[in-house]
Amino acid sequence: MLLEKIAQPAEIKKFSKEQLYTLVEEARATLLEKVSQHGGHNGPNLGVVEMIVALHYVFDSPKDKFIFDVSHQSYVHKMLTGRAQAFLDPTYYDAVSGYTNPKESDHDLFTVGHTSTSLSLASGVAKARDLKQDDYHVIAVIGDGSLSGGLAYEGLNTIAEQGTNTIVIVNDNEQSIAENHGGLYRNLQELRETRGQAKDNFFKSLGFDYHYLEDGNDVDALIALLTEVKEIKTPIILHIHTIKGKGFKYAEENREKFHAGGPFSLETGDYLAANRSTATYSSITTDFLLEKMAADPMVVAVNAGTPMILFSPEQRKQVGEQFVDVGIAEEQAATMTAGLAKNGAKPVWAVHSTFMQRSYDQISHDLALNNLPGTILVYLASVNGMNDESHLGIFDIPFLSHIPNLVYLAPTSKEEYLAMLDWSIEQSEHPVAIRVPVGPLREIGGVDTTDYSQLNKNEITQIGSDVALIGVGNFYALAEAVAEELATKYQIYATIINPKFISGLDTELLDQLEEDHELVVTLEDGVLEGGYGQTVASYLGNSIVKVQNYGLDKAFHDRYQSDKLLAENGLTVENIVEQIIRTI
């Protein structure tokens, strides 16, 4: 097998044409075998096998700098740069991440997991190269879907202004994660239909030397094009048309489904996940919004390139104009939410916690400064969410809770969540974010009758003494477990508090705790520093009550096991109980 013998990409420069074809076949087969067993980004990688082989055949990595946007299309790049074992041997499947990572190889320039960044990164790398008067190529690979992000435009603008050699490859597979949205895609379509000859050309208008390749899965054509433009000294756009999911029938036919996912059957194309017929927080959100939108035409769901977290393709058609996908552009989603709210609509923006980070200024300045009543649904905000260092959802509480005017809510059950969501959509006083629970659906029965317009009022769910346990959102169940252990083993009957609001304190309740409590323990599913618990500790700093805060350390944890990470941070029932007993 050729792939097993490649230690460095320079070795493929000696390959014959037939060997290159064989390498492409081996790489695609290896990709399918791993992602079908292990999961990962399947469609994006299957579509660029020929492109990656051609890049390494023509250029000289790591001297020449390859910068992959999102980098979820870098699997074959890893195979050719000394990491093939991580794709060939199941024992080593977890030896590499799903994204480029300089800690793995000198051939990876950046750790990158978010979109629309490669062009700005490339502009900086090229500028430093020019200042040092070095001589090498800078190649940035960006998908057509990633061009919807505003940072991509900023990068294009700067590269064009600099005017020196930077090669931008637009990998156009006519697809983002789902379908593309935005005016630029009309021009991309026109360029594809005219084989790059359309009179209107967005890239040429910026000053790029533009080249189009229709068959971006033809390794010979790719090598010829890359060789042709290699020594051009001005900024270049290579608009390359590829097939997302190339070589796997089911991925080619259903590109949204096969953007990424867990293990699947090569024979049927079915994902091997557990039965999804059970209700989840995602499914009840979908059901609630569909009903709400049918009853009120001013309710608008907003999303930035991940529409499947709310609606299936059929449901998106069902709600029609009441659903807006702005493309992979969280900043646009946040500020559009502000505009919608200002003009009388009732916007609900659904976003993954890790991607929400991209929109801090827009949430703070456009939504919160103007105190506009938009709703943000924050998904996968948990240690049990995504676990790659570039896709962590654990930073949201310090991120959101300290923005003035913004109300951040942390439900602990289905009933609380739906009550909060309904209140948030209908109220007109504040921007509201809701930390969508992570984990199995928890139902308490009945209806949550909390008046959420009375801000920062916490709920005491168990009255006790000596110890008060404050369990935030996902960790409310941990507070209950600690209370049960204290009662069973030590006959200590703790107070349990469900704070619900994590952007402000129930100071009246905290003051009352001084009367018959020695210790307050806070438990939160996120980073400890700057979090909810430290806010409680700061308020109680001059009181006689001691405070223990539990949360995660401030770090970019990578591909961790949740249970292990929680234990390392003392977030186990046994440790928390032990620390409580030592203290009181």
Phi, psi and omega in degrees: 000125182298319186301325181292337187266354185272110178269326180220149185296337180301336183294332183284348178295340180270358185286145172285170178301317181296322179293323177297319177298318179296318179299318178301314181297317180296317182296317180293319179295320179294319176303309183298320181296316182290309185293333178289332179267324191253336188085171180141192178276103185271301183305310182301322182283321179299330184280347185241017182304309181297321181297317182292317177301315181295320179300314181286336176288324186268320185257175188236079175283140011265002175301307172284140190259118176262127180235113184262128176287134188065317180073016175280005176245027187254011184298315181291325173305319179291321178302321186273358183240042172087010184239026183297329182302328180290352177245339183265330185244114181306333178298333185250013183305327182268009183286340178234156177276175179274009184221165177296149185203112182300338178289342178271323189197148174292345179281350176256117186277323183226153163276114186225129176222351178253163194267165173068019185260339192297326185287320177293319176299316181296323179298322179289318179297316180293321179296317178296320176303314182294321180295324180275355182058039175277167183230095173201171184262145173244119183240119178252128179252124180224138178279158179300324178298324182289344178291349178283345179280137184301327181296332178297319179294320179296320178294315177302315182299317182289318179300316179297321180293319181296321170078006181254180188295108168219126181259118178254118176261116174267105179276096187262100175251018176061030186202137165268217170296310170253212179286157178281150176223136176135156184297330181301329187287341172292322179289321177299319178297316180296321178294320177296315184295332181257012183054041176084007186259005182302144180298316178274123183220108183305316186289320177296326181296336178275347179108012180278148168281114192254135177225138181244139174231118183288313183262085181282003174249022175255106187296325179295315180295323178295314180298318180297316181293314181297321178294320181299319187263354190307318187259008175293135189267359181252167180297137187233138169250124171253106181269104189245122183270117181237172179250115178292131182082013186313130174093355177231109189313311185292327178287325177291325183279331181228081188289329178292313181300322185256031168290315179195159178169185180275194179303149181213166179275126176291336182280321186249342185078010180272135174290146186264028181289165177296163179305124184260018180286340179291140179296144178228172176297328177292315183292324179288332175295313178302310182300316181297314183292321177300318179292318181295317182291326177294327182274337186222108183291351180269354175281123184232126175267133182240141178212156181242077170083003176231058189296337183294344177288344175249305191225146171286168177305322180292320179291327177296321175293323181299316183276343173058235186290351179275005173237130180235119172255114185270007187083185185280075189212078183297327178297315177298318180299317182294313183285327174296323175302318177297316180296319177299313182296320181298327185257023168094000175278173179238083187278142174234112181260117179261128186209144173288142182306316184295327181276337178299333180304332183290351190237027185303312184297320183291321177296314184289309190277316187272318183273306187281318180301324178273358176052054185260142189276059172269154179249133176245122173263115186261109183266152174056036175272087188185155170297337179265017173272224176289153185230016171274145185301338178267359185225050182267142181249023190258006185256006191286329184292308174300326182299310187264326193290344182257009175275123181302149177077334185279132177259122179249126185244144180231090180289157179243357184207168176302314184296316178296316183300311182293326177294318178297316182296317179296315179298315184298316181296322187272338181282163184227023187255330190213155162287140183229132171246142180236126180277094184301124183302148177246130181122185181300149179295127179252122180243135182251353180083152180078196182237138175282114183258016180302137174270096185285352174288342172274091190294146170066023176269119181272165180245124171275115183262344174212125180270127178214205179209171178072306183235133173244127181252120179253109182255114185273119171052246182302335184262011174298321179296328176294320176299319178296319180294320178296317179299318180296319179295318178298320181289317185290315186269329189234002181054035174257121184254101188277153168281136176245132183236130172258106188290330181061308178265126179243010175254005178196165185252146170272083186294329178298316178294317180298322177296322180294329182297335180298335186292319185217029177229136176269333191217136171246129180243125178251140182230119181221143184270070182181183181294143185286314186295125179077007184273190183296316183299319180291332174294318175298315181298321179297318180295321183271008187303326182262007180267176179274354182279131175276155181228134171241128179251134177236131177188196184262149178290156181280098182199159173269084180289139187238124174048050184273163168264125188304312182300320180293316180295319178298317179296319179298332180262014176075014185267059173235153179302316183299313182292317181297316178297316179301316180293325178295313181297320178299325186281321186256000000 
